[in-house]
Amino acid sequence: MYVDYFSDAEGNVNAEMPSTEVTLEFVDAGGKTKLVSSSLYASAEALKTVMDMGMLQGITETWDRLEERLNAVK
């Protein structure tokens, strides 16, 4: 588990933006590994804020890039 924060280019946390509690679980899937990523927000409003900013598209692109990279190093 880790907490994800919005920050500027220098790494300073933006306290005005909601943070996300992220849990990653690695599950044995019969010789393969399944990764389950869960994100928890403090409120429905915090979730709406990041959804309105395009969070779903951004995280989908991140996982897609990871998949591409893993396929490249097989």
PDB file of N, CA, C and O in Angstrom, chain B, residues numbered from 101:
ATOM      1  N   MET B 101       0.831  -1.163   0.000  1.00  0.00           N
ATOM      2  CA  MET B 101       0.000   0.000   0.000  1.00  0.00           C
ATOM      3  C   MET B 101       0.885   1.238   0.000  1.00  0.00           C
ATOM      4  O   MET B 101       1.925   1.279   0.657  1.00  0.00           O
ATOM      5  N   TYR B 102       0.449   2.247  -0.753  1.00  0.00           N
ATOM      6  CA  TYR B 102       1.137   3.525  -0.737  1.00  0.00           C
ATOM      7  C   TYR B 102       0.112   4.623  -0.977  1.00  0.00           C
ATOM      8  O   TYR B 102      -1.003   4.353  -1.424  1.00  0.00           O
ATOM      9  N   VAL B 103       0.487   5.848  -0.681  1.00  0.00           N
ATOM     10  CA  VAL B 103      -0.393   6.990  -0.909  1.00  0.00           C
ATOM     11  C   VAL B 103       0.179   7.797  -2.063  1.00  0.00           C
ATOM     12  O   VAL B 103       1.355   8.160  -2.067  1.00  0.00           O
ATOM     13  N   ASP B 104      -0.672   8.069  -3.035  1.00  0.00           N
ATOM     14  CA  ASP B 104      -0.290   8.810  -4.235  1.00  0.00           C
ATOM     15  C   ASP B 104      -0.814  10.240  -4.100  1.00  0.00           C
ATOM     16  O   ASP B 104      -1.988  10.457  -3.799  1.00  0.00           O
ATOM     17  N   TYR B 105       0.067  11.203  -4.327  1.00  0.00           N
ATOM     18  CA  TYR B 105      -0.282  12.620  -4.212  1.00  0.00           C
ATOM     19  C   TYR B 105      -0.021  13.330  -5.532  1.00  0.00           C
ATOM     20  O   TYR B 105       0.856  12.932  -6.298  1.00  0.00           O
ATOM     21  N   PHE B 106      -0.779  14.374  -5.791  1.00  0.00           N
ATOM     22  CA  PHE B 106      -0.453  15.279  -6.887  1.00  0.00           C
ATOM     23  C   PHE B 106       0.702  16.148  -6.422  1.00  0.00           C
ATOM     24  O   PHE B 106       0.754  16.544  -5.258  1.00  0.00           O
ATOM     25  N   SER B 107       1.630  16.449  -7.328  1.00  0.00           N
ATOM     26  CA  SER B 107       2.765  17.297  -6.966  1.00  0.00           C
ATOM     27  C   SER B 107       3.196  18.112  -8.174  1.00  0.00           C
ATOM     28  O   SER B 107       2.784  17.858  -9.305  1.00  0.00           O
ATOM     29  N   ASP B 108       4.044  19.106  -7.895  1.00  0.00           N
ATOM     30  CA  ASP B 108       4.593  19.908  -8.986  1.00  0.00           C
ATOM     31  C   ASP B 108       5.876  19.254  -9.502  1.00  0.00           C
ATOM     32  O   ASP B 108       6.260  18.181  -9.037  1.00  0.00           O
ATOM     33  N   ALA B 109       6.527  19.893 -10.451  1.00  0.00           N
ATOM     34  CA  ALA B 109       7.727  19.333 -11.086  1.00  0.00           C
ATOM     35  C   ALA B 109       8.858  19.090 -10.085  1.00  0.00           C
ATOM     36  O   ALA B 109       9.720  18.244 -10.320  1.00  0.00           O
ATOM     37  N   GLU B 110       8.859  19.821  -8.981  1.00  0.00           N
ATOM     38  CA  GLU B 110       9.906  19.658  -7.966  1.00  0.00           C
ATOM     39  C   GLU B 110       9.527  18.631  -6.900  1.00  0.00           C
ATOM     40  O   GLU B 110      10.307  18.379  -5.981  1.00  0.00           O
ATOM     41  N   GLY B 111       8.341  18.037  -7.012  1.00  0.00           N
ATOM     42  CA  GLY B 111       7.923  17.028  -6.051  1.00  0.00           C
ATOM     43  C   GLY B 111       7.189  17.561  -4.843  1.00  0.00           C
ATOM     44  O   GLY B 111       6.945  16.817  -3.893  1.00  0.00           O
ATOM     45  N   ASN B 112       6.827  18.848  -4.857  1.00  0.00           N
ATOM     46  CA  ASN B 112       6.078  19.427  -3.747  1.00  0.00           C
ATOM     47  C   ASN B 112       4.616  19.016  -3.845  1.00  0.00           C
ATOM     48  O   ASN B 112       3.978  19.208  -4.880  1.00  0.00           O
ATOM     49  N   VAL B 113       4.087  18.448  -2.762  1.00  0.00           N
ATOM     50  CA  VAL B 113       2.712  17.957  -2.741  1.00  0.00           C
ATOM     51  C   VAL B 113       1.729  19.117  -2.855  1.00  0.00           C
ATOM     52  O   VAL B 113       1.887  20.153  -2.210  1.00  0.00           O
ATOM     53  N   ASN B 114       0.708  18.919  -3.692  1.00  0.00           N
ATOM     54  CA  ASN B 114      -0.372  19.893  -3.831  1.00  0.00           C
ATOM     55  C   ASN B 114      -1.482  19.488  -2.863  1.00  0.00           C
ATOM     56  O   ASN B 114      -2.256  18.576  -3.152  1.00  0.00           O
ATOM     57  N   ALA B 115      -1.560  20.158  -1.726  1.00  0.00           N
ATOM     58  CA  ALA B 115      -2.530  19.821  -0.682  1.00  0.00           C
ATOM     59  C   ALA B 115      -3.966  20.131  -1.095  1.00  0.00           C
ATOM     60  O   ALA B 115      -4.905  19.684  -0.437  1.00  0.00           O
ATOM     61  N   GLU B 116      -4.146  20.883  -2.166  1.00  0.00           N
ATOM     62  CA  GLU B 116      -5.488  21.215  -2.650  1.00  0.00           C
ATOM     63  C   GLU B 116      -6.120  20.066  -3.421  1.00  0.00           C
ATOM     64  O   GLU B 116      -7.335  20.039  -3.618  1.00  0.00           O
ATOM     65  N   MET B 117      -5.298  19.117  -3.855  1.00  0.00           N
ATOM     66  CA  MET B 117      -5.788  17.987  -4.655  1.00  0.00           C
ATOM     67  C   MET B 117      -5.913  16.746  -3.775  1.00  0.00           C
ATOM     68  O   MET B 117      -5.149  16.571  -2.825  1.00  0.00           O
ATOM     69  N   PRO B 118      -6.884  15.884  -4.098  1.00  0.00           N
ATOM     70  CA  PRO B 118      -7.068  14.684  -3.266  1.00  0.00           C
ATOM     71  C   PRO B 118      -5.941  13.678  -3.448  1.00  0.00           C
ATOM     72  O   PRO B 118      -5.404  13.514  -4.543  1.00  0.00           O
ATOM     73  N   SER B 119      -5.600  13.016  -2.367  1.00  0.00           N
ATOM     74  CA  SER B 119      -4.621  11.929  -2.436  1.00  0.00           C
ATOM     75  C   SER B 119      -5.369  10.616  -2.658  1.00  0.00           C
ATOM     76  O   SER B 119      -6.589  10.546  -2.508  1.00  0.00           O
ATOM     77  N   THR B 120      -4.622   9.594  -3.012  1.00  0.00           N
ATOM     78  CA  THR B 120      -5.201   8.276  -3.291  1.00  0.00           C
ATOM     79  C   THR B 120      -4.442   7.226  -2.511  1.00  0.00           C
ATOM     80  O   THR B 120      -3.214   7.178  -2.574  1.00  0.00           O
ATOM     81  N   GLU B 121      -5.148   6.384  -1.778  1.00  0.00           N
ATOM     82  CA  GLU B 121      -4.525   5.245  -1.114  1.00  0.00           C
ATOM     83  C   GLU B 121      -4.586   4.076  -2.092  1.00  0.00           C
ATOM     84  O   GLU B 121      -5.667   3.599  -2.435  1.00  0.00           O
ATOM     85  N   VAL B 122      -3.418   3.622  -2.537  1.00  0.00           N
ATOM     86  CA  VAL B 122      -3.328   2.578  -3.564  1.00  0.00           C
ATOM     87  C   VAL B 122      -2.819   1.287  -2.939  1.00  0.00           C
ATOM     88  O   VAL B 122      -1.831   1.278  -2.205  1.00  0.00           O
ATOM     89  N   THR B 123      -3.514   0.200  -3.248  1.00  0.00           N
ATOM     90  CA  THR B 123      -3.099  -1.125  -2.805  1.00  0.00           C
ATOM     91  C   THR B 123      -2.849  -1.977  -4.042  1.00  0.00           C
ATOM     92  O   THR B 123      -3.708  -2.077  -4.917  1.00  0.00           O
ATOM     93  N   LEU B 124      -1.672  -2.591  -4.111  1.00  0.00           N
ATOM     94  CA  LEU B 124      -1.330  -3.504  -5.198  1.00  0.00           C
ATOM     95  C   LEU B 124      -1.268  -4.912  -4.627  1.00  0.00           C
ATOM     96  O   LEU B 124      -0.622  -5.155  -3.607  1.00  0.00           O
ATOM     97  N   GLU B 125      -1.948  -5.834  -5.296  1.00  0.00           N
ATOM     98  CA  GLU B 125      -1.950  -7.227  -4.861  1.00  0.00           C
ATOM     99  C   GLU B 125      -1.492  -8.101  -6.028  1.00  0.00           C
ATOM    100  O   GLU B 125      -2.029  -8.007  -7.131  1.00  0.00           O
ATOM    101  N   PHE B 126      -0.505  -8.941  -5.777  1.00  0.00           N
ATOM    102  CA  PHE B 126      -0.004  -9.872  -6.776  1.00  0.00           C
ATOM    103  C   PHE B 126      -0.592 -11.244  -6.462  1.00  0.00           C
ATOM    104  O   PHE B 126      -0.383 -11.782  -5.375  1.00  0.00           O
ATOM    105  N   VAL B 127      -1.330 -11.807  -7.420  1.00  0.00           N
ATOM    106  CA  VAL B 127      -2.060 -13.045  -7.208  1.00  0.00           C
ATOM    107  C   VAL B 127      -1.534 -14.117  -8.155  1.00  0.00           C
ATOM    108  O   VAL B 127      -1.387 -13.881  -9.354  1.00  0.00           O
ATOM    109  N   ASP B 128      -1.253 -15.293  -7.609  1.00  0.00           N
ATOM    110  CA  ASP B 128      -0.837 -16.427  -8.440  1.00  0.00           C
ATOM    111  C   ASP B 128      -2.021 -16.853  -9.286  1.00  0.00           C
ATOM    112  O   ASP B 128      -3.095 -17.150  -8.764  1.00  0.00           O
ATOM    113  N   ALA B 129      -1.821 -16.882 -10.591  1.00  0.00           N
ATOM    114  CA  ALA B 129      -2.876 -17.252 -11.531  1.00  0.00           C
ATOM    115  C   ALA B 129      -2.431 -18.459 -12.346  1.00  0.00           C
ATOM    116  O   ALA B 129      -2.437 -18.420 -13.577  1.00  0.00           O
ATOM    117  N   GLY B 130      -2.049 -19.523 -11.662  1.00  0.00           N
ATOM    118  CA  GLY B 130      -1.672 -20.755 -12.340  1.00  0.00           C
ATOM    119  C   GLY B 130      -0.473 -20.616 -13.248  1.00  0.00           C
ATOM    120  O   GLY B 130      -0.570 -20.884 -14.446  1.00  0.00           O
ATOM    121  N   GLY B 131       0.649 -20.206 -12.706  1.00  0.00           N
ATOM    122  CA  GLY B 131       1.867 -20.058 -13.496  1.00  0.00           C
ATOM    123  C   GLY B 131       2.065 -18.659 -14.043  1.00  0.00           C
ATOM    124  O   GLY B 131       3.119 -18.358 -14.603  1.00  0.00           O
ATOM    125  N   LYS B 132       1.092 -17.820 -13.894  1.00  0.00           N
ATOM    126  CA  LYS B 132       1.186 -16.412 -14.274  1.00  0.00           C
ATOM    127  C   LYS B 132       0.880 -15.591 -13.033  1.00  0.00           C
ATOM    128  O   LYS B 132       0.457 -16.128 -12.009  1.00  0.00           O
ATOM    129  N   THR B 133       1.094 -14.299 -13.133  1.00  0.00           N
ATOM    130  CA  THR B 133       0.799 -13.419 -12.014  1.00  0.00           C
ATOM    131  C   THR B 133      -0.235 -12.389 -12.450  1.00  0.00           C
ATOM    132  O   THR B 133      -0.084 -11.722 -13.473  1.00  0.00           O
ATOM    133  N   LYS B 134      -1.280 -12.277 -11.652  1.00  0.00           N
ATOM    134  CA  LYS B 134      -2.310 -11.265 -11.883  1.00  0.00           C
ATOM    135  C   LYS B 134      -2.061 -10.122 -10.909  1.00  0.00           C
ATOM    136  O   LYS B 134      -1.853 -10.346  -9.716  1.00  0.00           O
ATOM    137  N   LEU B 135      -2.083  -8.903 -11.421  1.00  0.00           N
ATOM    138  CA  LEU B 135      -1.891  -7.716 -10.590  1.00  0.00           C
ATOM    139  C   LEU B 135      -3.234  -7.023 -10.410  1.00  0.00           C
ATOM    140  O   LEU B 135      -3.886  -6.654 -11.387  1.00  0.00           O
ATOM    141  N   VAL B 136      -3.643  -6.847  -9.157  1.00  0.00           N
ATOM    142  CA  VAL B 136      -4.886  -6.160  -8.837  1.00  0.00           C
ATOM    143  C   VAL B 136      -4.509  -4.839  -8.167  1.00  0.00           C
ATOM    144  O   VAL B 136      -3.842  -4.826  -7.133  1.00  0.00           O
ATOM    145  N   SER B 137      -4.940  -3.738  -8.763  1.00  0.00           N
ATOM    146  CA  SER B 137      -4.665  -2.405  -8.227  1.00  0.00           C
ATOM    147  C   SER B 137      -5.981  -1.790  -7.761  1.00  0.00           C
ATOM    148  O   SER B 137      -6.933  -1.679  -8.534  1.00  0.00           O
ATOM    149  N   SER B 138      -6.023  -1.389  -6.487  1.00  0.00           N
ATOM    150  CA  SER B 138      -7.219  -0.766  -5.917  1.00  0.00           C
ATOM    151  C   SER B 138      -6.870   0.622  -5.414  1.00  0.00           C
ATOM    152  O   SER B 138      -5.830   0.824  -4.788  1.00  0.00           O
ATOM    153  N   SER B 139      -7.750   1.579  -5.692  1.00  0.00           N
ATOM    154  CA  SER B 139      -7.537   2.955  -5.246  1.00  0.00           C
ATOM    155  C   SER B 139      -8.694   3.386  -4.357  1.00  0.00           C
ATOM    156  O   SER B 139      -9.860   3.172  -4.689  1.00  0.00           O
ATOM    157  N   LEU B 140      -8.361   3.996  -3.226  1.00  0.00           N
ATOM    158  CA  LEU B 140      -9.356   4.443  -2.263  1.00  0.00           C
ATOM    159  C   LEU B 140      -9.229   5.954  -2.081  1.00  0.00           C
ATOM    160  O   LEU B 140      -8.140   6.472  -1.834  1.00  0.00           O
ATOM    161  N   TYR B 141     -10.350   6.646  -2.206  1.00  0.00           N
ATOM    162  CA  TYR B 141     -10.388   8.100  -2.031  1.00  0.00           C
ATOM    163  C   TYR B 141     -11.135   8.436  -0.753  1.00  0.00           C
ATOM    164  O   TYR B 141     -11.977   7.658  -0.303  1.00  0.00           O
ATOM    165  N   ALA B 142     -10.840   9.571  -0.173  1.00  0.00           N
ATOM    166  CA  ALA B 142     -11.427   9.975   1.097  1.00  0.00           C
ATOM    167  C   ALA B 142     -12.929  10.242   0.989  1.00  0.00           C
ATOM    168  O   ALA B 142     -13.650  10.145   1.982  1.00  0.00           O
ATOM    169  N   SER B 143     -13.397  10.576  -0.207  1.00  0.00           N
ATOM    170  CA  SER B 143     -14.809  10.901  -0.376  1.00  0.00           C
ATOM    171  C   SER B 143     -15.216  10.729  -1.830  1.00  0.00           C
ATOM    172  O   SER B 143     -14.371  10.611  -2.718  1.00  0.00           O
ATOM    173  N   ALA B 144     -16.515  10.717  -2.058  1.00  0.00           N
ATOM    174  CA  ALA B 144     -17.029  10.661  -3.429  1.00  0.00           C
ATOM    175  C   ALA B 144     -16.619  11.919  -4.191  1.00  0.00           C
ATOM    176  O   ALA B 144     -16.374  11.861  -5.396  1.00  0.00           O
ATOM    177  N   GLU B 145     -16.546  13.033  -3.510  1.00  0.00           N
ATOM    178  CA  GLU B 145     -16.152  14.290  -4.151  1.00  0.00           C
ATOM    179  C   GLU B 145     -14.698  14.235  -4.618  1.00  0.00           C
ATOM    180  O   GLU B 145     -14.367  14.739  -5.691  1.00  0.00           O
ATOM    181  N   ALA B 146     -13.830  13.622  -3.810  1.00  0.00           N
ATOM    182  CA  ALA B 146     -12.422  13.485  -4.191  1.00  0.00           C
ATOM    183  C   ALA B 146     -12.299  12.610  -5.432  1.00  0.00           C
ATOM    184  O   ALA B 146     -11.535  12.922  -6.345  1.00  0.00           O
ATOM    185  N   LEU B 147     -13.048  11.521  -5.462  1.00  0.00           N
ATOM    186  CA  LEU B 147     -13.042  10.653  -6.635  1.00  0.00           C
ATOM    187  C   LEU B 147     -13.550  11.400  -7.856  1.00  0.00           C
ATOM    188  O   LEU B 147     -12.966  11.297  -8.935  1.00  0.00           O
ATOM    189  N   LYS B 148     -14.633  12.149  -7.696  1.00  0.00           N
ATOM    190  CA  LYS B 148     -15.183  12.909  -8.821  1.00  0.00           C
ATOM    191  C   LYS B 148     -14.163  13.918  -9.347  1.00  0.00           C
ATOM    192  O   LYS B 148     -14.055  14.112 -10.558  1.00  0.00           O
ATOM    193  N   THR B 149     -13.428  14.548  -8.465  1.00  0.00           N
ATOM    194  CA  THR B 149     -12.410  15.523  -8.877  1.00  0.00           C
ATOM    195  C   THR B 149     -11.399  14.891  -9.825  1.00  0.00           C
ATOM    196  O   THR B 149     -11.113  15.438 -10.890  1.00  0.00           O
ATOM    197  N   VAL B 150     -10.860  13.739  -9.435  1.00  0.00           N
ATOM    198  CA  VAL B 150      -9.846  13.111 -10.291  1.00  0.00           C
ATOM    199  C   VAL B 150     -10.450  12.491 -11.544  1.00  0.00           C
ATOM    200  O   VAL B 150      -9.813  12.476 -12.598  1.00  0.00           O
ATOM    201  N   MET B 151     -11.664  11.984 -11.439  1.00  0.00           N
ATOM    202  CA  MET B 151     -12.337  11.445 -12.632  1.00  0.00           C
ATOM    203  C   MET B 151     -12.571  12.557 -13.649  1.00  0.00           C
ATOM    204  O   MET B 151     -12.374  12.359 -14.848  1.00  0.00           O
ATOM    205  N   ASP B 152     -12.990  13.723 -13.173  1.00  0.00           N
ATOM    206  CA  ASP B 152     -13.223  14.874 -14.059  1.00  0.00           C
ATOM    207  C   ASP B 152     -11.938  15.356 -14.718  1.00  0.00           C
ATOM    208  O   ASP B 152     -11.980  15.985 -15.775  1.00  0.00           O
ATOM    209  N   MET B 153     -10.793  15.063 -14.100  1.00  0.00           N
ATOM    210  CA  MET B 153      -9.490  15.457 -14.648  1.00  0.00           C
ATOM    211  C   MET B 153      -8.955  14.445 -15.660  1.00  0.00           C
ATOM    212  O   MET B 153      -7.906  14.676 -16.261  1.00  0.00           O
ATOM    213  N   GLY B 154      -9.655  13.335 -15.857  1.00  0.00           N
ATOM    214  CA  GLY B 154      -9.198  12.338 -16.810  1.00  0.00           C
ATOM    215  C   GLY B 154      -8.375  11.217 -16.205  1.00  0.00           C
ATOM    216  O   GLY B 154      -7.585  10.582 -16.904  1.00  0.00           O
ATOM    217  N   MET B 155      -8.546  10.964 -14.918  1.00  0.00           N
ATOM    218  CA  MET B 155      -7.761   9.945 -14.230  1.00  0.00           C
ATOM    219  C   MET B 155      -7.910   8.575 -14.872  1.00  0.00           C
ATOM    220  O   MET B 155      -6.923   7.849 -14.997  1.00  0.00           O
ATOM    221  N   LEU B 156      -9.117   8.203 -15.282  1.00  0.00           N
ATOM    222  CA  LEU B 156      -9.322   6.878 -15.853  1.00  0.00           C
ATOM    223  C   LEU B 156      -8.506   6.697 -17.131  1.00  0.00           C
ATOM    224  O   LEU B 156      -7.876   5.657 -17.323  1.00  0.00           O
ATOM    225  N   GLN B 157      -8.515   7.691 -17.994  1.00  0.00           N
ATOM    226  CA  GLN B 157      -7.712   7.624 -19.222  1.00  0.00           C
ATOM    227  C   GLN B 157      -6.225   7.566 -18.877  1.00  0.00           C
ATOM    228  O   GLN B 157      -5.478   6.789 -19.472  1.00  0.00           O
ATOM    229  N   GLY B 158      -5.801   8.376 -17.930  1.00  0.00           N
ATOM    230  CA  GLY B 158      -4.385   8.416 -17.556  1.00  0.00           C
ATOM    231  C   GLY B 158      -3.892   7.100 -16.992  1.00  0.00           C
ATOM    232  O   GLY B 158      -2.819   6.632 -17.371  1.00  0.00           O
ATOM    233  N   ILE B 159      -4.655   6.491 -16.090  1.00  0.00           N
ATOM    234  CA  ILE B 159      -4.200   5.232 -15.499  1.00  0.00           C
ATOM    235  C   ILE B 159      -4.269   4.110 -16.519  1.00  0.00           C
ATOM    236  O   ILE B 159      -3.444   3.197 -16.491  1.00  0.00           O
ATOM    237  N   THR B 160      -5.253   4.166 -17.427  1.00  0.00           N
ATOM    238  CA  THR B 160      -5.324   3.155 -18.493  1.00  0.00           C
ATOM    239  C   THR B 160      -4.097   3.238 -19.384  1.00  0.00           C
ATOM    240  O   THR B 160      -3.527   2.210 -19.750  1.00  0.00           O
ATOM    241  N   GLU B 161      -3.685   4.444 -19.737  1.00  0.00           N
ATOM    242  CA  GLU B 161      -2.476   4.623 -20.553  1.00  0.00           C
ATOM    243  C   GLU B 161      -1.236   4.129 -19.816  1.00  0.00           C
ATOM    244  O   GLU B 161      -0.341   3.548 -20.430  1.00  0.00           O
ATOM    245  N   THR B 162      -1.175   4.353 -18.516  1.00  0.00           N
ATOM    246  CA  THR B 162      -0.039   3.886 -17.715  1.00  0.00           C
ATOM    247  C   THR B 162       0.056   2.366 -17.741  1.00  0.00           C
ATOM    248  O   THR B 162       1.131   1.820 -17.991  1.00  0.00           O
ATOM    249  N   TRP B 163      -1.051   1.676 -17.487  1.00  0.00           N
ATOM    250  CA  TRP B 163      -1.039   0.210 -17.497  1.00  0.00           C
ATOM    251  C   TRP B 163      -0.752  -0.320 -18.895  1.00  0.00           C
ATOM    252  O   TRP B 163      -0.068  -1.334 -19.040  1.00  0.00           O
ATOM    253  N   ASP B 164      -1.264   0.349 -19.928  1.00  0.00           N
ATOM    254  CA  ASP B 164      -0.974  -0.070 -21.308  1.00  0.00           C
ATOM    255  C   ASP B 164       0.517   0.027 -21.613  1.00  0.00           C
ATOM    256  O   ASP B 164       1.080  -0.862 -22.252  1.00  0.00           O
ATOM    257  N   ARG B 165       1.164   1.111 -21.156  1.00  0.00           N
ATOM    258  CA  ARG B 165       2.606   1.270 -21.381  1.00  0.00           C
ATOM    259  C   ARG B 165       3.399   0.201 -20.624  1.00  0.00           C
ATOM    260  O   ARG B 165       4.396  -0.314 -21.130  1.00  0.00           O
ATOM    261  N   LEU B 166       2.953  -0.126 -19.417  1.00  0.00           N
ATOM    262  CA  LEU B 166       3.618  -1.187 -18.660  1.00  0.00           C
ATOM    263  C   LEU B 166       3.489  -2.514 -19.403  1.00  0.00           C
ATOM    264  O   LEU B 166       4.459  -3.264 -19.510  1.00  0.00           O
ATOM    265  N   GLU B 167       2.302  -2.802 -19.911  1.00  0.00           N
ATOM    266  CA  GLU B 167       2.110  -4.043 -20.667  1.00  0.00           C
ATOM    267  C   GLU B 167       3.022  -4.087 -21.894  1.00  0.00           C
ATOM    268  O   GLU B 167       3.637  -5.116 -22.175  1.00  0.00           O
ATOM    269  N   GLU B 168       3.108  -2.978 -22.619  1.00  0.00           N
ATOM    270  CA  GLU B 168       3.989  -2.915 -23.792  1.00  0.00           C
ATOM    271  C   GLU B 168       5.432  -3.181 -23.393  1.00  0.00           C
ATOM    272  O   GLU B 168       6.133  -3.933 -24.069  1.00  0.00           O
ATOM    273  N   ARG B 169       5.876  -2.582 -22.318  1.00  0.00           N
ATOM    274  CA  ARG B 169       7.260  -2.751 -21.860  1.00  0.00           C
ATOM    275  C   ARG B 169       7.528  -4.200 -21.435  1.00  0.00           C
ATOM    276  O   ARG B 169       8.561  -4.771 -21.781  1.00  0.00           O
ATOM    277  N   LEU B 170       6.603  -4.782 -20.691  1.00  0.00           N
ATOM    278  CA  LEU B 170       6.788  -6.166 -20.284  1.00  0.00           C
ATOM    279  C   LEU B 170       6.817  -7.107 -21.476  1.00  0.00           C
ATOM    280  O   LEU B 170       7.602  -8.054 -21.494  1.00  0.00           O
ATOM    281  N   ASN B 171       5.978  -6.863 -22.467  1.00  0.00           N
ATOM    282  CA  ASN B 171       6.000  -7.681 -23.670  1.00  0.00           C
ATOM    283  C   ASN B 171       7.304  -7.526 -24.435  1.00  0.00           C
ATOM    284  O   ASN B 171       7.773  -8.475 -25.062  1.00  0.00           O
ATOM    285  N   ALA B 172       7.893  -6.333 -24.387  1.00  0.00           N
ATOM    286  CA  ALA B 172       9.149  -6.072 -25.096  1.00  0.00           C
ATOM    287  C   ALA B 172      10.339  -6.793 -24.469  1.00  0.00           C
ATOM    288  O   ALA B 172      11.315  -7.086 -25.160  1.00  0.00           O
ATOM    289  N   VAL B 173      10.272  -7.076 -23.200  1.00  0.00           N
ATOM    290  CA  VAL B 173      11.415  -7.711 -22.523  1.00  0.00           C
ATOM    291  C   VAL B 173      11.227  -9.210 -22.308  1.00  0.00           C
ATOM    292  O   VAL B 173      12.049  -9.847 -21.648  1.00  0.00           O
ATOM    293  N   LYS B 174      10.164  -9.773 -22.852  1.00  0.00           N
ATOM    294  CA  LYS B 174       9.941 -11.232 -22.706  1.00  0.00           C
ATOM    295  C   LYS B 174      11.035 -12.010 -23.374  1.00  0.00           C
ATOM    296  O   LYS B 174      11.016 -13.241 -23.355  1.00  0.00           O
TER     297      LYS B 174
END
